[in-house]
Amino acid sequence: MPRVVSNQRHKFENDELFRKLSRECEIKYTGFRDRPVEERQLRFQTECREGHADIAFVPTGTNLHLNFLSNPWSDKAEDRVATQDYVDFDRESGKVHLKSQFIMNGVCVVWRGWIDLNRLDGVGCLEFDVERAEVEDTLLREQIDQYNRQLRDFEDRQRQYHEEQERRAEAEAEEYRCLLRQRVEMLEKSQPLQLSNDKSKQSDVIPGAIAANIASSPRRKLSVKDEDTKGFRTPDFVGVRIPVPRRAVAVNNPRQLFPWKPHITSCQNFWGNRSLTAAEWLEIKWHYFV
């Protein structure tokens, strides 16, 4: 995240909080409020020599934890020390003059003020830090340029990835089309009988009477799909008419249904023209009809 805003001076001059804190106002030391005054005075001087203290702006109620260090932006601990430029007990008797550099709400500022060693209050204000603002602006521009480069690299990688995916998909589709084409060619080669629409060439494919019978019979094309699943048309086949008997079989003729059972007239002819007795009739019925 950027530490400063793009236009620090404009924000420092127009922000309401900065306008209030840039005027000199009353400040107080806010550390160890529950301790006696003598102990608080001693602790305040000790903290100032260590390079830090808790200071509050009385009119606005703004509390700040300030560091009085010579080089607060360094990463090395030996560079961040409290010097006389930042903590000065010798300028005025009974007072300490303090100075602190920090970034507040995205703006580089310098806090300057003094505090009475007995009352633990004084006067202080915020100032715009011009030198540090220029350094932070340079770092901000470099950081923005780095973000833009990373964004462009990411977009380039995304574009290359999508192009590679498209090429791979096209290659797979072409391979699949070639495979389908090979299978269609195999199916066409595996046809056991190919009929030509030309009657003169049918004798070359089918011998003799079979060709003549097929040529004389009407042809009917089977249902052909205009579009297959992959855009190929199925081959056209010619149907051959099979002859069937025109006369129906008489299924109600007892001689054709049961030829092994003689008719009653055959029994009468066998026994002559005389009338049959009951015993003879039962014998004929038992042997021939049961």
C-alpha positions as CSV (number, residue, x, y, z in Angstrom):
1,M,0.0,0.0,0.0
2,P,1.3,3.5,-0.8
3,R,2.2,5.4,2.3
4,V,1.4,8.9,1.0
5,V,-1.2,10.5,-1.3
6,S,-0.5,11.8,-4.7
7,N,-0.7,15.5,-3.8
8,Q,0.4,15.9,-0.2
9,R,0.7,19.7,-0.1
10,H,-2.8,20.2,-1.5
11,K,-4.2,17.9,1.2
12,F,-2.2,19.6,4.0
13,E,-3.4,23.0,3.0
14,N,-7.1,22.1,2.4
15,D,-7.8,19.4,5.0
16,E,-9.7,20.6,8.0
17,L,-7.7,18.6,10.6
18,F,-4.4,19.7,9.2
19,R,-5.5,23.4,9.1
20,K,-6.3,23.2,12.9
21,L,-3.1,21.3,13.8
22,S,-0.9,23.6,11.7
23,R,-1.7,26.5,14.1
24,E,0.1,26.8,17.3
25,C,-2.1,25.5,20.2
26,E,-1.8,24.1,23.7
27,I,-0.4,20.6,24.1
28,K,0.0,18.4,27.1
29,Y,1.9,15.3,28.1
30,T,-0.7,12.4,28.6
31,G,1.4,9.6,29.9
32,F,1.0,8.0,33.4
33,R,-2.0,10.1,34.4
34,D,-2.7,7.9,37.4
35,R,0.7,8.6,38.9
36,P,1.8,11.5,41.1
37,V,3.1,14.7,39.5
38,E,6.7,14.2,40.6
39,E,6.7,10.7,39.1
40,R,5.1,11.9,35.9
41,Q,7.8,14.7,35.6
42,L,10.6,12.2,36.0
43,R,9.0,9.7,33.6
44,F,8.5,12.5,31.0
45,Q,12.1,13.5,31.0
46,T,13.2,9.8,30.8
47,E,11.0,9.2,27.8
48,C,12.2,12.3,26.1
49,R,15.8,11.2,26.5
50,E,14.8,7.7,25.2
51,G,13.2,9.4,22.1
52,H,9.4,9.0,22.5
53,A,6.5,10.5,24.4
54,D,2.7,10.7,24.3
55,I,1.5,14.2,23.4
56,A,-2.1,15.5,22.9
57,F,-3.5,18.6,21.2
58,V,-5.9,20.1,23.7
59,P,-8.2,22.0,21.3
60,T,-8.9,19.1,19.0
61,G,-8.3,16.2,21.4
62,T,-5.8,14.6,19.0
63,N,-3.4,12.2,20.8
64,L,-0.1,11.3,19.2
65,H,2.7,8.9,20.1
66,L,5.7,10.9,18.9
67,N,9.2,9.6,18.3
68,F,12.1,12.1,18.6
69,L,14.7,10.3,16.5
70,S,17.2,11.7,14.1
71,N,16.6,9.3,11.2
72,P,13.1,7.7,11.7
73,W,13.0,6.3,8.1
74,S,16.1,4.1,8.4
75,D,15.7,0.3,8.8
76,K,18.8,0.2,11.1
77,A,18.3,0.6,14.8
78,E,21.7,2.4,15.3
79,D,20.6,5.2,12.9
80,R,17.5,6.0,14.9
81,V,18.8,7.9,17.9
82,A,17.6,10.9,19.8
83,T,19.9,13.8,19.1
84,Q,19.9,17.4,20.3
85,D,18.2,18.6,17.2
86,Y,15.2,16.5,18.1
87,V,15.4,16.7,22.0
88,D,16.9,19.9,23.3
89,F,16.9,20.5,27.1
90,D,19.5,23.3,26.9
91,R,17.7,25.9,24.7
92,E,15.5,27.2,27.6
93,S,15.7,26.6,31.3
94,G,12.8,24.5,32.6
95,K,11.6,23.6,29.1
96,V,12.4,20.9,26.5
97,H,12.1,21.6,22.8
98,L,11.0,18.6,20.7
99,K,10.8,17.7,17.1
100,S,9.3,14.7,15.4
101,Q,8.9,13.6,11.7
102,F,6.2,11.2,10.7
103,I,3.5,10.5,8.1
104,M,-0.1,11.5,9.1
105,N,-3.1,10.6,6.9
106,G,-0.8,10.2,3.8
107,V,1.1,13.5,4.3
108,C,4.7,14.0,5.5
109,V,4.7,16.4,8.5
110,V,7.0,17.7,11.2
111,W,5.8,18.3,14.7
112,R,7.5,21.1,16.6
113,G,6.9,22.3,20.1
114,W,8.1,22.8,23.6
115,I,6.8,21.5,27.0
116,D,7.4,22.9,30.5
117,L,9.1,20.3,32.7
118,N,7.1,21.2,35.7
119,R,3.5,21.7,34.4
120,L,3.9,19.1,31.6
121,D,2.2,21.3,29.1
122,G,3.3,23.7,26.3
123,V,2.7,24.8,22.7
124,G,3.2,22.9,19.5
125,C,2.0,22.6,15.9
126,L,2.4,20.6,12.7
127,E,4.4,21.7,9.6
128,F,4.6,20.3,6.1
129,D,7.8,18.3,5.6
130,V,8.9,19.4,2.1
131,E,12.1,17.3,1.9
132,R,10.5,14.1,3.0
133,A,7.5,14.7,0.8
134,E,9.7,14.8,-2.3
135,V,11.4,11.5,-1.3
136,E,8.0,9.8,-0.7
137,D,6.6,11.2,-4.0
138,T,9.5,9.6,-5.8
139,L,8.9,6.3,-4.0
140,L,5.2,6.5,-4.8
141,R,5.9,7.0,-8.5
142,E,8.3,4.1,-8.6
143,Q,5.8,1.9,-6.7
144,I,3.0,2.9,-9.2
145,D,5.3,2.1,-12.1
146,Q,6.1,-1.3,-10.6
147,Y,2.4,-2.0,-10.1
148,N,1.7,-1.1,-13.7
149,R,4.5,-3.3,-15.0
150,Q,3.2,-6.2,-12.9
151,L,-0.3,-5.6,-14.3
152,R,0.9,-5.6,-17.9
153,D,2.9,-8.8,-17.3
154,F,-0.2,-10.4,-15.8
155,E,-2.3,-9.4,-18.8
156,D,0.4,-10.7,-21.2
157,R,0.5,-14.0,-19.4
158,Q,-3.3,-14.2,-19.5
159,R,-3.4,-13.4,-23.2
160,Q,-0.7,-16.0,-23.9
161,Y,-2.6,-18.6,-21.9
162,H,-5.8,-18.0,-23.7
163,E,-4.1,-18.1,-27.1
164,E,-2.4,-21.4,-26.2
165,Q,-5.8,-22.8,-25.0
166,E,-7.4,-21.8,-28.3
167,R,-4.6,-23.4,-30.4
168,R,-4.8,-26.6,-28.3
169,A,-8.6,-26.7,-28.8
170,E,-8.2,-26.2,-32.6
171,A,-5.6,-29.0,-32.8
172,E,-7.9,-31.3,-30.8
173,A,-10.9,-30.5,-33.0
174,E,-8.8,-31.1,-36.2
175,E,-7.6,-34.4,-34.8
176,Y,-11.1,-35.4,-34.0
177,R,-12.3,-34.5,-37.5
178,C,-9.5,-36.5,-39.0
179,L,-10.5,-39.5,-36.8
180,L,-14.1,-39.2,-37.9
181,R,-13.1,-38.9,-41.6
182,Q,-11.0,-42.1,-41.2
183,R,-13.8,-44.0,-39.6
184,V,-16.2,-42.9,-42.4
185,E,-13.7,-44.1,-45.0
186,M,-13.4,-47.4,-43.2
187,L,-17.2,-47.7,-43.1
188,E,-17.4,-47.0,-46.8
189,K,-14.8,-49.6,-47.6
190,S,-16.4,-52.2,-45.5
191,Q,-19.7,-52.1,-47.6
192,P,-20.3,-55.7,-48.9
193,L,-22.5,-54.5,-51.8
194,Q,-22.4,-51.3,-53.8
195,L,-25.2,-50.7,-56.3
196,S,-24.7,-48.2,-59.1
197,N,-27.5,-46.0,-60.2
198,D,-26.6,-46.6,-63.9
199,K,-28.4,-49.7,-65.2
200,S,-25.7,-50.5,-67.7
201,K,-23.0,-50.8,-64.9
202,Q,-25.1,-53.0,-62.7
203,S,-24.1,-56.2,-64.5
204,D,-20.5,-55.5,-63.7
205,V,-21.2,-55.5,-60.0
206,I,-24.0,-58.1,-59.7
207,P,-24.1,-61.1,-62.0
208,G,-26.8,-62.1,-64.4
209,A,-30.4,-62.6,-63.3
210,I,-29.9,-60.9,-59.9
211,A,-28.9,-57.7,-61.6
212,A,-31.8,-57.9,-64.0
213,N,-34.2,-58.6,-61.2
214,I,-32.9,-55.6,-59.2
215,A,-32.8,-53.4,-62.2
216,S,-36.4,-54.1,-63.0
217,S,-37.6,-53.6,-59.4
218,P,-38.5,-50.1,-58.3
219,R,-35.9,-48.5,-56.0
220,R,-36.7,-46.7,-52.8
221,K,-34.2,-44.6,-50.9
222,L,-34.2,-45.1,-47.2
223,S,-34.4,-42.2,-44.8
224,V,-31.1,-40.2,-44.8
225,K,-30.3,-37.5,-42.3
226,D,-29.3,-34.2,-43.8
227,E,-27.0,-33.4,-40.9
228,D,-25.1,-36.0,-38.8
229,T,-23.6,-35.2,-35.4
230,K,-20.3,-34.1,-37.1
231,G,-21.6,-32.8,-40.4
232,F,-21.2,-36.0,-42.5
233,R,-23.9,-37.6,-44.7
234,T,-24.7,-41.3,-44.5
235,P,-24.4,-43.2,-47.8
236,D,-27.5,-43.8,-49.9
237,F,-28.8,-47.5,-50.0
238,V,-31.1,-49.0,-52.6
239,G,-33.9,-51.3,-51.4
240,V,-34.7,-54.6,-53.2
241,R,-38.3,-55.8,-53.3
242,I,-38.8,-59.4,-52.1
243,P,-41.6,-61.4,-53.9
244,V,-44.4,-62.7,-51.7
245,P,-47.3,-65.0,-52.6
246,R,-50.3,-63.2,-54.0
247,R,-52.9,-66.0,-53.1
248,A,-53.5,-66.5,-49.4
249,V,-53.3,-69.9,-47.8
250,A,-56.8,-71.3,-46.9
251,V,-56.6,-71.7,-43.2
252,N,-60.2,-72.9,-42.9
253,N,-59.7,-76.2,-44.9
254,P,-59.6,-79.1,-42.6
255,R,-57.6,-81.2,-45.1
256,Q,-54.8,-78.6,-45.1
257,L,-54.9,-78.0,-41.4
258,F,-55.0,-81.6,-40.3
259,P,-54.0,-83.9,-43.2
260,W,-53.4,-86.8,-40.9
261,K,-57.1,-87.0,-39.8
262,P,-59.4,-88.5,-42.5
263,H,-62.7,-86.9,-43.3
264,I,-66.0,-88.6,-42.4
265,T,-66.6,-89.3,-46.1
266,S,-63.4,-91.3,-46.3
267,C,-64.7,-93.5,-43.4
268,Q,-68.0,-93.9,-45.3
269,N,-66.3,-94.9,-48.5
270,F,-64.1,-97.4,-46.5
271,W,-67.1,-99.1,-45.0
272,G,-69.3,-98.9,-48.1
273,N,-72.7,-97.3,-48.6
274,R,-74.3,-99.1,-45.8
275,S,-75.2,-97.2,-42.6
276,L,-72.7,-97.5,-39.7
277,T,-73.7,-99.0,-36.4
278,A,-73.1,-97.2,-33.1
279,A,-70.2,-99.5,-32.2
280,E,-68.5,-98.9,-35.6
281,W,-68.9,-95.2,-35.3
282,L,-67.4,-95.1,-31.8
283,E,-64.4,-97.2,-33.0
284,I,-63.8,-94.8,-36.0
285,K,-64.1,-91.8,-33.7
286,W,-61.7,-93.3,-31.2
287,H,-59.0,-94.2,-33.7
288,Y,-59.1,-91.2,-36.1
289,F,-60.5,-88.2,-34.2
290,V,-59.2,-88.6,-30.6
